[in-house]
Amino acid sequence: MVSLFYSLLHNHSNHDYRMHIMDFQLKDPSLLKHQGFINGQWLDADDKQTFTVTNPANGEHLGDVASMGAAQTRIAIEAAQTAQILWKAESAKTRGDVLERWYNLVMENQDDLARIMTIEQGKPMFESAGEVAYGASFIKWFAEEGKRVYGDMIPAAQNDRRGIAIKQPVGVVAAITPWNFPNAMITRKVAPALAVGCAIVLKPAAETPYSALALAELANRAGVPAGLFNVVPGLDAPAIGGELTSNPIVKKLTFTGSTPIGKLLMQQCAATVKRTSMELGGNAPVIVFDDADLDIAVAGALLSKFRNSGQTCICSNRIIVQDGIYDEFVKRFTAAVKDFRIGDGLDANSTHGPVITEKAAAGIHAKVENAVAQGANVETGGQISELGSHFYEPTVLTNVNDKMAVFREEIFGPVAPIFKFSTEEEAVNMANDTEFGLAAYFYTENIGRTWRVSEALEYGMVGVNETAITSEVIPFGGVKESGQGREGSKFGLDDYLEIKYICMGGLNR
């Protein structure tokens, strides 16, 4: 691709300025936006500040995006409050019809959205296209599920009154989303909010703003009324986040990201007693018992560990294999990893792309070096690739133990430590020996063990003989320090609704 200079006309702006912008080669170039989206308008930052977005595969300057702050975040919140008045009064069918149009536009532009994602985030095109479809599924699901918000009749305690419970939108929602899934993490928050009558203000990750802005453009084309879906990009996360958490208009905050940041946001929300939904860090185990189908277990562990180059909150962080099959599992698993091909996500031959930043690659390597210093063996990989500082070689570690950082900490990269265990009790204890509890997986052909281990694992989601467990119909979320609340499924509306009790008295008069 060739870097070009464009003179851009910024709508609703009093000035023009030049930006160095990469040619994304989109079918619809108008999907590429560089401004924030507030109250139905594309706007520059008040102080004209921008931040740079780069391609992690090659470090190329992709463009400059408006870097907004607290003041414009406040304007977006106020616009959302106004827009919600009419939106919540609409019928669920009307809201669902708008979401259906948004879904159709997302799928019609799947290739462009995937290309934007690959260029700014790094994952291979096939993964990006899959994520766009996955993200769109939440829009379609909640377009329908929003019609199924039921109340209840409360049995009367006295015969002169009747009680009912109804559900109403919680109010203006704030959302903060990560860079690893820059499409789906947005749609599974925005879609349920809009479906039940809420308005939403989104702060997307600074690494991947273009995906968020493209989704906002398509929502606008679909007829989502101005002010209902606002996108506030910016580098000053404390300023934007501080406004989102302190503004009393905001009634709920939904966040996907690290546990430390999630804890901080919860503390900040406490001052105004906001409702929070938190999808935080993970440390997912994959347990492989002696009686497992080894081919299926190896394939599942590979998929779980190396999807998105290991940059997934539910990817397998620890592979725990029973001693009777340990050596054979390591042999097959390592052979498969050696066949991976890392490279630019736009290259059709690439199986895995870069990690998001040079700092991330250095952090991954530090964990590997820590393990090796404590006696771990590198079966393959173990180095930053010759392709560049953003590429880390897919790595397999053996002779690892529970004192190493690769056991205790989320790796968030393409490194697979394979641990050994002897008994079922030992495997469960190893899996639960963490403050996290998002997802866990295990492989066995024993039906009794299926139930015992599923119930014993302290995780919000458990996959039995399967690691590809996510879809729009399942309740996604964790326990312990992996978060609170659920996204997707019929339960995914609950965090965006309040229950109101109504007592109707005097019926005997």
Secondary structure as UniProt FT lines:
FT   STRAND          3..8
FT   TURN            11..12
FT   STRAND          17..22
FT   HELIX           29..31
FT   STRAND          36..38
FT   TURN            39..40
FT   STRAND          41..43
FT   TURN            46..47
FT   STRAND          50..54
FT   TURN            56..58
FT   STRAND          61..66
FT   HELIX           70..89
FT   HELIX           92..108
FT   HELIX           110..121
FT   HELIX           125..145
FT   HELIX           146..148
FT   STRAND          152..154
FT   TURN            159..160
FT   STRAND          162..169
FT   STRAND          172..176
FT   TURN            182..183
FT   HELIX           184..196
FT   STRAND          200..203
FT   TURN            206..207
FT   HELIX           209..222
FT   TURN            226..227
FT   STRAND          229..231
FT   HELIX           237..246
FT   TURN            248..249
FT   STRAND          250..256
FT   HELIX           259..270
FT   TURN            271..273
FT   STRAND          275..279
FT   STRAND          284..288
FT   TURN            290..291
FT   HELIX           294..306
FT   HELIX           307..310
FT   TURN            313..314
FT   STRAND          316..322
FT   TURN            323..325
FT   HELIX           326..338
FT   TURN            345..346
FT   TURN            348..349
FT   HELIX           358..373
FT   TURN            374..375
FT   STRAND          377..380
FT   TURN            386..387
FT   TURN            389..390
FT   STRAND          395..398
FT   TURN            402..403
FT   HELIX           405..408
FT   STRAND          415..421
FT   HELIX           424..432
FT   STRAND          439..443
FT   HELIX           447..456
FT   STRAND          461..464
FT   TURN            472..473
FT   HELIX           480..482
FT   STRAND          483..484
FT   HELIX           490..496
FT   STRAND          497..504
FT   TURN            507..508
//
